[in-house]
């Protein structure tokens, strides 16, 4: 119900252009960057606090109200956990995962194609919650079938070490430790070590080595049964 920008709207105050190539049209325009309800809410809410300059917009299009659809992603995780913990047979659980994967993925695509709600990861739109949830349920079904039902565990040990300490893995990968490791690799291996296969593969090489070192930390925790949980 929040109105779309009128003819005299000052797009500069929102940090976007009226002719920006990513602007949507029709009903989908209600989700355009920094001209939507969530942006207006932040213009009010964030300026209630002392600031050196008034809040006008977030350059990335992020908004406080994005926490609402983010909770939807968390709820999907809770539903998946509930299926894991129930007393049904493995084949029944697998069926639920497959149905959820197909249903959510198709629904998310339909929301995008009908212009009701776009799939945008950055601001975590409801369509992204549904679509990405479907993709995750698909991978969950695949790994549940391979690891739990078929008992192919050894090939996935690398992933198990990460999954057993997923919170620690997330914090380490998103925090200063990852950057510290990356910086020290350049110090000790040389500024161009990651270009051994060419510049195009530089981020792949540095990222793989950083992941390996973070995994070794998680493996150390795994061997000592140190698991960080909420």
C-alpha positions in Angstrom: 0.0 0.0 0.0 3.0 2.3 0.3 2.8 4.7 -2.7 5.2 4.6 -5.6 7.4 7.7 -6.2 5.5 10.5 -7.9 6.6 12.6 -10.8 8.3 15.1 -8.5 10.2 12.6 -6.4 13.8 13.5 -5.6 15.7 10.4 -6.5 19.0 11.9 -5.5 17.8 11.9 -1.9 17.4 8.2 -2.1 20.8 7.6 -3.9 19.3 6.0 -7.0 18.4 7.1 -10.5 14.9 7.0 -11.9 16.3 5.3 -15.0 18.4 2.7 -13.2 18.6 -0.5 -15.2 17.5 -2.6 -12.2 14.4 -0.7 -11.5 11.2 -2.8 -11.7 7.9 -1.7 -13.1 4.3 -2.3 -12.3 3.6 -3.8 -8.9 7.2 -4.9 -8.6 8.3 -1.3 -8.4 7.2 -1.4 -4.7 10.5 -3.2 -4.1 12.8 -0.8 -6.0 16.0 0.2 -4.2 15.6 3.0 -1.6 12.1 4.1 -2.8 10.1 1.5 -0.8 8.3 1.2 2.6 11.4 -0.3 4.3 13.5 2.6 3.1 10.9 5.1 4.4 10.8 3.3 7.7 14.5 3.7 8.1 14.4 7.3 7.2 12.1 7.7 10.2 13.5 5.1 12.6 17.2 5.7 12.2 16.9 9.4 12.6 15.3 9.0 16.0 18.9 8.4 17.3 21.7 11.0 17.6 23.7 11.0 14.4 26.4 13.2 13.0 24.3 13.6 9.8 20.7 12.6 9.1 20.1 9.2 7.6 19.0 9.4 4.0 19.6 6.0 2.5 21.8 2.9 2.6 23.9 2.6 -0.6 23.5 -1.1 -0.7 19.7 -0.9 -0.3 19.8 -2.7 3.0 17.0 -2.0 5.5 16.2 -2.7 9.1 12.9 -4.3 8.2 14.7 -7.0 6.3 14.9 -8.9 9.6 11.3 -10.0 9.0 11.8 -12.1 5.9 15.2 -13.2 7.4 13.1 -14.8 10.2 11.3 -16.7 7.5 14.6 -18.4 6.5 15.2 -19.3 10.2 11.7 -20.8 10.5 12.3 -22.9 7.4 15.4 -24.3 9.2 13.3 -25.0 12.3 10.7 -26.9 10.2 13.5 -28.9 8.6 14.9 -29.7 12.1 11.4 -30.8 13.2 11.2 -33.3 10.4 14.6 -34.7 11.3 13.5 -35.1 14.9 10.2 -36.8 14.3 9.6 -40.6 14.5 8.8 -41.2 10.9 10.8 -43.4 8.7 13.7 -42.0 6.7 11.9 -42.4 3.4 9.0 -40.4 4.7 11.3 -37.6 5.8 13.0 -37.7 2.4 9.6 -37.3 0.7 8.9 -34.2 2.8 12.2 -32.6 1.9 11.6 -33.3 -1.8 8.1 -31.9 -1.7 9.3 -28.8 0.1 12.2 -28.3 -2.3 10.0 -28.5 -5.4 7.1 -26.4 -4.0 9.2 -23.6 -2.6 11.4 -23.3 -5.6 8.5 -23.2 -8.0 6.6 -20.7 -5.8 9.6 -18.4 -5.5 10.0 -18.4 -9.3 6.3 -17.7 -9.8 6.5 -14.7 -7.5 9.4 -13.4 -9.6 7.8 -14.0 -13.0 4.4 -12.6 -12.0 6.1 -9.4 -10.7 4.5 -9.8 -7.3 7.8 -10.0 -5.5 11.3 -10.1 -6.9 14.0 -12.6 -5.9 16.7 -10.3 -4.4 19.2 -11.8 -2.0 20.7 -8.5 -0.9 17.5 -7.2 0.8 16.3 -10.8 1.6 12.9 -10.4 -0.1 10.2 -12.9 0.7 10.5 -14.4 -2.7 14.2 -14.9 -2.1 13.4 -16.6 1.3 11.0 -19.0 -0.5 13.2 -19.7 -3.6 16.5 -20.1 -1.6 14.6 -22.2 0.9 13.6 -24.5 -1.9 17.2 -24.8 -3.1 18.4 -25.6 0.4 15.7 -28.3 0.9 16.8 -29.8 -2.4 20.4 -30.1 -1.2 19.1 -31.3 2.2 17.2 -34.1 0.4 20.2 -35.0 -1.6 22.6 -35.2 1.3 20.1 -36.9 3.6 19.6 -39.6 0.9 23.3 -40.1 0.4 24.6 -39.8 3.9 21.8 -40.9 6.2 19.9 -43.4 4.1 22.7 -44.8 1.8 25.4 -44.3 4.5 27.9 -42.7 2.2 29.6 -40.8 5.0 33.3 -40.8 4.3 33.1 -38.7 1.1 31.4 -35.9 3.0 33.6 -35.8 6.1 35.0 -32.5 5.0 31.5 -31.0 5.0 30.6 -32.7 8.3 33.4 -31.0 10.2 32.0 -27.6 9.0 28.4 -28.6 9.7 29.1 -29.8 13.2 30.3 -26.3 14.1 28.3 -24.2 11.6 28.1 -21.2 13.9 31.8 -21.1 14.5 32.4 -21.6 10.8 30.1 -18.7 10.0 31.6 -16.3 12.5 35.2 -17.2 11.4 34.4 -16.8 7.7 32.6 -13.5 8.2 34.9 -11.9 10.8 38.5 -10.7 11.1 40.0 -14.1 11.3 39.4 -14.9 7.7 40.9 -11.6 6.6 43.9 -12.1 9.0 44.6 -15.5 7.4 44.2 -14.1 3.9 46.6 -11.2 4.6 49.2 -13.5 6.2 49.1 -15.8 3.2 50.2 -12.9 1.0 52.9 -12.0 3.5 54.4 -15.5 3.8 53.8 -16.9 0.3 54.3 -13.7 -1.6 52.1 -11.0 -3.1 51.4 -13.0 -6.3 51.2 -16.6 -5.0 47.5 -16.8 -5.9 48.3 -16.1 -9.6 50.1 -19.4 -10.2 47.3 -20.4 -12.7 46.8 -16.8 -13.8 44.9 -13.7 -12.5 41.5 -15.3 -13.4 42.0 -18.0 -10.7 43.6 -15.7 -8.0 40.5 -15.5 -5.8 39.9 -19.3 -6.2 43.4 -20.1 -5.0 43.5 -17.7 -2.1 39.9 -18.6 -1.1 40.7 -22.3 -1.2 43.8 -22.0 1.0 41.9 -19.7 3.5 39.1 -22.3 3.6 41.6 -25.1 4.3 43.2 -23.3 7.2 39.8 -22.4 8.7 38.7 -26.0 8.2 41.8 -27.2 10.2 40.7 -25.0 13.1 37.2 -26.6 12.9 38.8 -30.0 12.7 40.8 -29.3 15.8 37.5 -28.4 17.5 35.8 -31.5 16.1 38.5 -33.9 17.4 38.1 -32.3 20.9 34.3 -32.3 20.7 34.1 -28.5 21.0 30.8 -27.5 19.5 29.4 -23.9 19.7 25.6 -24.0 19.8 22.8 -21.7 20.7 
